[in-house]
Amino acid sequence: MSVIIEFIVVPLGELSLSGYVAEVVKFLENKGVKYTLTPMSTIIEVSSIGEGLGIIEEAHELMFRLGAKRVSTTIRIDDRRDKDRKMEDKVKSVLEKMGEG
């Protein structure tokens, strides 16, 4: 089974966040985490909530290592246990219902 977690890590007081986001993406790639970057958040697919929260904690701490003085992190978890679903499955299901899949 996989858990899909959307998160936003924001170093407060910064006007431009793209450099920080780039560092989070590099971090995820180095860890081999499956992710999708959206204009407003990052979504990861992991094997457990604990694994995901550990990754997000590391991303949160990364902001401080990059010089942030205050960081706000928001997390949303999709933990479906009756069947294994991947990020792509969720999008494909919607597109099929729209007649585009």
SERO-567587 format. One record per residue: residue number from 1; residue in one letter; chain; x, y, z of N, C-alpha, C, CB in turn. Coordinates in Angstrom, 3 decimals, always signed. Each point is the difference from the previous one (the first is absolute). Glycine has a CB too. Example, Ala and Ser with C-alpha at 12.3 -4.5 7.8 and 13.67 -1.06 7.14 Angstrom:
(1 A A (+13.190 -5.690 +7.800) (-0.890 +1.190 +0.000) (+0.900 +1.200 +0.000) (-1.892 -1.173 +1.246))
(2 S A (+1.542 +2.223 -1.966) (+0.820 +1.190 +0.060) (-0.770 +1.090 +0.730) (+1.184 -0.628 -2.145))
//
This chain:
(1 M A (+0.839 -1.188 +0.000) (-0.839 +1.188 +0.000) (+0.881 +1.248 +0.000) (-1.834 -1.248 +1.220))
(2 S A (+1.302 +2.314 -1.758) (+0.750 +1.248 +0.019) (-0.847 +1.108 +0.621) (+1.292 -0.716 -2.045))
(3 V A (-0.606 +1.668 +2.595) (-0.624 +1.165 +0.610) (+0.404 +1.207 -0.836) (+0.020 -1.038 +2.348))
(4 I A (-0.987 +1.881 -2.661) (+0.257 +1.209 -0.769) (-0.100 +1.179 +0.950) (-0.896 -1.032 -2.147))
(5 I A (+1.951 +1.839 +2.178) (+0.046 +1.129 +0.927) (+0.334 +1.274 -0.759) (+0.698 -1.521 +1.882))
(6 E A (-1.537 +2.508 -1.700) (+0.245 +1.330 -0.560) (+0.555 +0.874 +1.114) (-1.864 -0.250 -1.731))
(7 F A (+2.928 +0.987 +1.419) (+0.535 +0.880 +1.026) (+0.502 +1.303 -0.596) (+0.614 -1.993 +1.354))
(8 I A (-0.600 +2.993 -0.489) (+0.483 +1.324 -0.350) (+0.928 +0.432 +1.123) (-2.110 +0.592 -1.336))
(9 V A (+3.342 -0.259 +0.995) (+0.972 +0.491 +0.969) (+0.332 +1.433 -0.405) (+0.965 -2.346 +0.458))
(10 V A (-1.272 +3.297 +0.425) (+0.182 +1.412 -0.336) (+0.900 +0.678 +1.021) (-2.255 +0.041 -1.095))
(11 P A (+3.402 +0.468 +0.636) (+0.816 +0.830 +0.886) (-0.653 +1.378 +0.072) (+2.147 -1.280 -0.580))
(12 L A (-2.684 +1.628 +1.722) (-0.755 +1.245 +0.135) (+0.911 +1.218 -0.157) (-1.623 -1.172 +1.514))
(13 G A (+1.081 +2.199 -2.139) (+0.743 +1.238 -0.196) (+0.693 +0.076 -1.349) (+0.319 +0.080 +2.433))
(14 E A (-0.394 -1.146 -3.216) (+0.647 -0.021 -1.315) (-1.019 +0.358 -1.083) (+1.649 -1.752 +0.799))
(15 L A (-1.243 +2.564 -1.763) (-0.880 +0.354 -1.109) (+0.057 -1.027 -1.123) (+0.306 +2.397 +0.586))
(16 S A (+0.866 -2.905 -0.866) (+0.173 -1.000 -1.051) (+0.334 -1.336 +0.644) (+0.778 +1.760 -1.649))
(17 L A (-1.533 -2.787 +1.277) (+0.187 -1.315 +0.608) (+0.612 -1.024 -0.942) (-1.922 +0.512 +1.439))
(18 S A (+2.088 -0.175 -2.712) (+0.430 -1.000 -0.982) (+1.364 -0.600 +0.337) (-1.318 +1.220 -1.722))
(19 G A (+2.232 -0.456 +2.257) (+1.304 -0.547 +0.384) (-0.120 -1.015 +1.113) (+1.054 +2.127 -0.687))
(20 Y A (-1.939 -1.850 +1.637) (-0.232 -0.941 +1.098) (-0.669 -1.271 -0.528) (-0.204 +1.924 +1.633))
(21 V A (-0.780 -1.750 -2.510) (-0.693 -1.151 -0.576) (+0.993 -0.858 -0.785) (-2.160 +1.319 -0.130))
(22 A A (+3.040 -0.683 -0.614) (+1.005 -0.749 -0.764) (+0.856 -0.865 +0.922) (+0.038 +1.828 -1.722))
(23 E A (+0.300 -1.299 +2.890) (+0.798 -0.772 +0.955) (-0.785 -1.184 +0.550) (+1.253 +2.078 +0.599))
(24 V A (-2.537 -1.901 -0.371) (-0.841 -1.113 +0.469) (-0.079 -1.075 -1.085) (-1.353 +1.577 +1.463))
(25 V A (+1.186 -1.165 -2.719) (-0.075 -0.961 -1.102) (+1.324 -0.770 -0.120) (-1.655 +1.494 -1.216))
(26 K A (+2.776 -0.802 +1.322) (+1.307 -0.685 -0.028) (+0.102 -1.011 +1.140) (+1.056 +2.038 -1.042))
(27 F A (-1.516 -1.636 +2.210) (-0.003 -0.878 +1.175) (-0.821 -1.264 -0.279) (+0.256 +2.012 +1.515))
(28 L A (-1.472 -1.836 -2.064) (-0.866 -1.146 -0.305) (+0.649 -0.912 -1.037) (-2.022 +1.394 +0.531))
(29 E A (+2.626 -0.793 -1.546) (+0.659 -0.805 -1.032) (+1.171 -0.783 +0.584) (-0.685 +1.677 -1.736))
(30 N A (+1.471 -1.044 +2.588) (+1.130 -0.681 +0.631) (-0.447 -1.165 +0.874) (+1.249 +2.147 -0.042))
(31 K A (-2.423 -2.027 +0.650) (-0.539 -1.075 +0.847) (-0.732 -1.059 -0.816) (-0.213 +1.638 +1.864))
(32 G A (-0.011 -1.367 -3.151) (-0.714 -0.950 -0.847) (-1.491 -0.041 +0.259) (+2.056 -1.320 -0.073))
(33 V A (-2.618 +2.433 +0.543) (-1.423 +0.072 +0.322) (-0.790 +0.341 -1.263) (+0.526 +0.712 +2.378))
(34 K A (-1.598 -1.451 -2.629) (-0.887 +0.310 -1.113) (-0.783 +1.254 +0.369) (-0.177 -2.455 -0.694))
(35 Y A (+0.197 +3.460 -0.193) (-0.665 +1.264 +0.308) (-0.610 +0.616 -1.249) (+1.593 +0.362 +1.888))
(36 T A (-2.528 +0.553 -1.662) (-0.553 +0.853 -1.039) (+0.047 +1.419 +0.535) (-1.510 -1.845 -0.934))
(37 L A (+2.060 +2.734 +0.154) (+0.057 +1.411 +0.356) (-1.182 +0.697 -0.648) (+2.532 -0.048 +0.205))
(38 T A (-3.293 +0.809 +0.580) (-1.113 +0.786 -0.533) (+0.327 +1.478 +0.230) (-1.700 -1.878 +0.449))
(39 P A (+0.927 +2.780 -1.029) (+0.277 +1.422 +0.221) (-0.127 +0.437 +1.464) (-0.802 +0.388 -2.306))
(40 M A (+0.075 -1.160 +3.119) (-0.277 +0.425 +1.365) (+0.497 -0.953 +1.080) (-1.948 +1.140 -0.919))
(41 S A (+2.423 -2.335 +0.530) (+0.414 -0.980 +1.008) (+0.849 -1.087 -0.644) (-2.080 +0.463 +1.343))
(42 T A (+2.527 -1.381 -0.506) (+0.717 -1.186 -0.455) (-0.757 -1.209 +0.526) (+2.257 +1.208 -0.040))
(43 I A (-2.402 -2.213 -0.800) (-0.713 -1.216 +0.379) (+0.990 -1.155 -0.068) (-2.233 +0.899 -0.862))
(44 I A (+2.275 -1.705 +1.913) (+0.878 -1.164 +0.019) (-0.821 -1.271 +0.157) (+1.856 +1.387 +0.975))
(45 E A (-1.299 -2.491 -1.468) (-0.620 -1.306 +0.154) (+0.994 -0.872 +0.746) (-1.392 +0.242 -2.133))
(46 V A (+0.989 -0.724 +3.298) (+0.884 -0.768 +0.876) (-0.728 -1.250 +0.492) (+1.205 +2.115 +0.709))
(47 S A (-0.464 -2.989 -0.038) (-0.593 -1.264 +0.440) (-0.754 +0.105 +1.327) (+1.829 -1.144 -1.202))
(48 S A (-1.555 +2.205 +1.984) (-0.688 +0.134 +1.286) (-0.065 +1.466 +0.419) (+0.775 -2.303 +0.668))
(49 I A (-1.691 +2.587 +0.234) (-0.104 +1.361 +0.530) (+1.291 +0.374 +0.716) (-2.501 -0.246 +0.244))
(50 G A (+3.054 -0.677 +0.518) (+1.239 +0.279 +0.721) (+1.137 +0.383 -0.926) (-0.736 -1.578 +1.746))
(51 E A (+0.878 +0.842 -2.851) (+1.035 +0.332 -0.974) (-0.228 +1.406 -0.550) (+0.248 -2.439 -0.597))
(52 G A (-1.491 +2.734 +0.234) (-0.316 +1.312 -0.562) (+0.249 +1.133 +0.978) (-1.683 -1.098 -1.426))
(53 L A (+1.278 +0.901 +2.678) (+0.214 +1.053 +0.994) (+1.483 +0.214 +0.264) (-2.202 -0.558 +1.041))
(54 G A (+2.989 -0.514 -1.092) (+1.440 +0.148 +0.158) (+0.612 +0.816 -1.127) (+0.049 -2.175 +1.194))
(55 I A (-0.492 +1.925 -2.403) (+0.489 +0.752 -1.164) (-0.392 +1.464 +0.117) (-0.163 -2.060 -1.429))
(56 I A (-1.078 +2.316 +1.830) (-0.463 +1.378 +0.131) (+0.740 +0.715 +1.124) (-2.253 -0.680 -0.871))
(57 E A (+2.538 -0.027 +1.957) (+0.781 +0.611 +1.070) (+1.381 +0.421 -0.513) (-1.239 -1.395 +1.698))
(58 E A (+1.853 +0.534 -2.498) (+1.310 +0.345 -0.566) (-0.099 +1.221 -0.921) (+0.679 -2.420 +0.147))
(59 A A (-1.748 +2.492 -0.951) (-0.189 +1.159 -0.877) (-0.223 +1.271 +0.820) (-0.969 -1.503 -1.772))
(60 H A (+0.231 +1.381 +2.854) (-0.251 +1.119 +0.911) (+1.324 +0.503 +0.585) (-2.297 -0.928 +0.554))
(61 E A (+3.115 +0.012 -0.074) (+1.294 +0.366 +0.579) (+0.954 +0.574 -1.045) (-0.317 -1.787 +1.708))
(62 L A (+0.180 +1.334 -2.948) (+0.827 +0.518 -1.083) (-0.166 +1.512 -0.145) (-0.185 -2.210 -1.172))
(63 M A (-1.030 +2.702 +1.366) (-0.245 +1.444 -0.110) (+0.855 +0.784 +0.999) (-2.347 -0.476 -0.771))
(64 F A (+2.494 -0.051 +1.975) (+0.832 +0.667 +1.013) (+1.475 -0.049 -0.393) (-1.675 -0.607 +1.777))
(65 R A (+2.090 -0.532 -2.331) (+1.391 -0.091 -0.444) (+0.289 +0.972 -1.144) (+0.033 -2.402 +0.708))
(66 L A (-1.074 +2.751 -1.457) (+0.150 +0.952 -1.105) (-0.108 +1.455 +0.463) (-0.941 -1.729 -1.529))
(67 G A (+0.729 +1.921 +2.827) (+0.008 +1.354 +0.536) (-1.323 +0.549 +0.490) (+1.828 +0.340 -1.497))
(68 A A (-2.907 -1.097 +1.350) (-1.296 +0.489 +0.483) (+0.025 +0.130 +1.523) (-1.172 -1.081 -1.967))
(69 K A (+0.473 +2.063 +2.476) (-0.117 +0.205 +1.448) (-1.316 -0.544 +0.548) (+1.435 +2.027 -0.217))
(70 R A (-2.435 -2.148 -0.669) (-1.310 -0.513 +0.397) (-0.581 -0.754 -1.194) (-0.382 +1.917 +1.663))
(71 V A (-0.191 -3.104 -1.401) (-0.505 -0.853 -1.071) (-1.401 -0.495 +0.356) (+2.357 -0.701 -0.607))
(72 S A (-3.249 +0.754 -0.365) (-1.353 -0.528 +0.164) (-0.171 -1.169 -0.961) (-0.912 +2.276 +0.704))
(73 T A (+0.475 -3.425 -0.179) (-0.194 -1.188 -0.825) (-1.436 -0.484 +0.135) (+2.428 -0.633 +0.261))
(74 T A (-3.057 +0.377 -1.407) (-1.363 -0.508 -0.059) (+0.039 -1.374 -0.652) (-0.979 +2.347 -0.132))
(75 I A (+0.216 -3.297 +0.702) (+0.017 -1.381 -0.488) (-1.437 -0.495 -0.183) (+2.217 -0.431 +1.166))
(76 R A (-2.438 -0.269 -2.287) (-1.284 -0.664 -0.242) (+0.292 -1.431 -0.431) (-1.144 +2.191 -0.657))
(77 I A (+0.508 -3.173 +1.315) (+0.316 -1.413 -0.212) (-1.206 -0.737 -0.583) (+1.649 +0.076 +1.907))
(78 D A (-1.398 -0.868 -2.962) (-1.004 -0.901 -0.569) (+0.493 -1.419 +0.252) (-0.729 +1.690 -1.800))
(79 D A (+0.112 -2.363 +2.758) (+0.411 -1.342 +0.427) (-1.148 -0.958 -0.249) (+1.569 +0.940 +1.753))
(80 R A (-1.627 -1.512 -2.947) (-1.069 -0.930 -0.361) (+0.503 -1.420 +0.178) (-0.986 +1.655 -1.636))
(81 R A (+0.265 -2.462 +2.403) (+0.493 -1.336 +0.335) (-0.808 -1.141 -0.611) (+0.827 +0.981 +2.088))
(82 D A (-1.899 -0.674 -2.821) (-0.770 -1.080 -0.602) (+0.553 -0.435 -1.352) (-1.988 +0.857 +1.198))
(83 K A (+2.800 -0.009 -1.830) (+0.660 -0.372 -1.246) (+1.224 +0.875 -0.194) (-2.187 -0.745 -1.010))
(84 D A (+3.143 +0.208 +0.270) (+1.233 +0.747 -0.258) (-0.259 +1.003 -1.115) (+1.434 -1.962 +0.739))
(85 R A (-1.211 +3.236 -0.442) (-0.191 +1.062 -0.992) (+1.263 +0.818 -0.108) (-2.460 +0.084 +0.476))
(86 K A (+2.791 +0.294 -1.683) (+1.156 +0.842 -0.281) (-0.501 +1.387 -0.396) (+1.395 -2.008 -0.731))
(87 M A (-0.497 +2.984 +0.750) (-0.382 +1.354 -0.388) (-0.643 +0.016 -1.381) (+1.859 +0.906 +1.405))
(88 E A (-1.253 -1.648 -2.331) (-0.501 -0.012 -1.376) (-1.409 -0.579 -0.083) (+2.348 -0.221 -0.813))
(89 D A (-2.648 -0.762 +1.666) (-1.323 -0.621 -0.003) (-1.088 +1.010 +0.327) (+1.040 -2.161 +0.666))
(90 K A (-0.752 +3.041 +0.279) (-0.998 +0.985 +0.410) (-0.322 +0.954 -1.153) (+0.820 -0.163 +2.380))
(91 V A (+0.199 +0.598 -3.092) (-0.194 +0.910 -1.130) (-0.704 -0.735 -1.144) (+2.066 +1.316 +0.665))
(92 K A (-1.627 -2.547 -0.943) (-0.604 -0.789 -1.074) (-1.490 -0.224 +0.254) (+2.210 -1.125 -0.396))
(93 S A (-2.581 +0.858 +1.631) (-1.407 -0.221 +0.345) (-0.858 +1.226 -0.323) (+0.727 -1.578 +1.810))
(94 V A (-0.222 +2.751 -1.487) (-0.737 +1.235 -0.284) (-0.109 +0.204 -1.513) (+0.805 +1.018 +2.179))
(95 L A (+0.300 -1.201 -2.900) (-0.013 +0.193 -1.457) (-0.957 -0.975 -0.683) (+2.372 +0.805 +0.111))
(96 E A (-2.422 -2.043 +0.382) (-0.941 -0.978 -0.559) (-1.434 +0.441 +0.188) (+1.637 -1.806 +0.453))
(97 K A (-1.926 +2.353 +0.710) (-1.360 +0.461 +0.274) (-0.363 +1.228 -0.841) (+0.210 -0.905 +2.327))
(98 M A (+0.812 +1.624 -2.792) (-0.218 +1.155 -0.877) (-0.063 -0.416 -1.467) (+1.173 +1.452 +1.666))
(99 G A (-0.937 -2.756 -1.933) (-0.014 -0.501 -1.365) (+1.307 +0.243 -0.739) (-2.431 +0.387 -0.017))
(100 E A (+3.497 -0.108 +0.765) (+1.286 +0.289 -0.627) (+1.002 -1.125 +0.206) (-0.438 +2.418 +0.338))
(101 G A (+0.098 -3.443 +0.388) (+0.977 -1.043 +0.326) (-0.085 -1.148 -0.846) (-0.047 +0.711 +2.194))
//
